[in-house]
Amino acid sequence: MTFLQGFILFCAAILGGTLNSVAGGGSFITLPSLIFVGIPPINANATSTVAIWPGSVAGMGAYRKELAKQRRLVVILLSITSLIGGVLGAELLLSTSQATFVKLLPYLLLIATVLFALSGPITARMHRKTTLQNRLPWLTLAGISVLQLIIAIYGGYFGGGIGILMLASLGLMGMENIHEMNAMKTLLATLINGVAVIIFILRGVVAWPQTIVMVVGAIIGGYAGAYYARKIDQRWIRGFVILVGVGMTIYFFVRG
């Protein structure tokens, strides 16, 4: 890794960490930047996941009160399905050839971009609801667990847009308090990416020099950068993320 490459990744991680803390979509920046500096696509995806995972772990601390209000059975069951799905998704990624992943990448980016674009209206609608359904039929819980397993597999494989997918599934489950939904989403996403991170590390697909540079950048972006980004209208930030997502999607479609 050259100094210029390290500088590019450091700046990309700062921007990605900032975006994740205020609007999400940081992987639109971190993943392509790793590919641009020459990291193979699958290794870039794994490295990006490892680099931004510490930020999601830190985010769990802010939701301790909301998580404490959740039914223990629901938390345990969805956590187990998330861990299983994360493992399956990560293993599926590592069993995919680099050439195949390159062909899939623009479609994955397209899905993630569309989901991110839809997340604003969906989240705004959920903000207007303030109640929480406490009793959950077993059949509904089983169906949501299967849905969470599918989301977790996708999350372990790629991960872009899993936040809005989980918010939607939690809404189907009957949760309506947006803060408690965000708490559950953060917990499950941390578990999904956490087991994926362990597998990526054990399988030796993480580019460590690049990861270390990006972890430092993501931390700076998550704390210092977000302070200034919050002064900007979030609609502009979301618009920027969507624009980047569209641009990256078009680039990889043309490149492929």
Beta strands, then each sheet from edge to edge (+ up, - down):
end
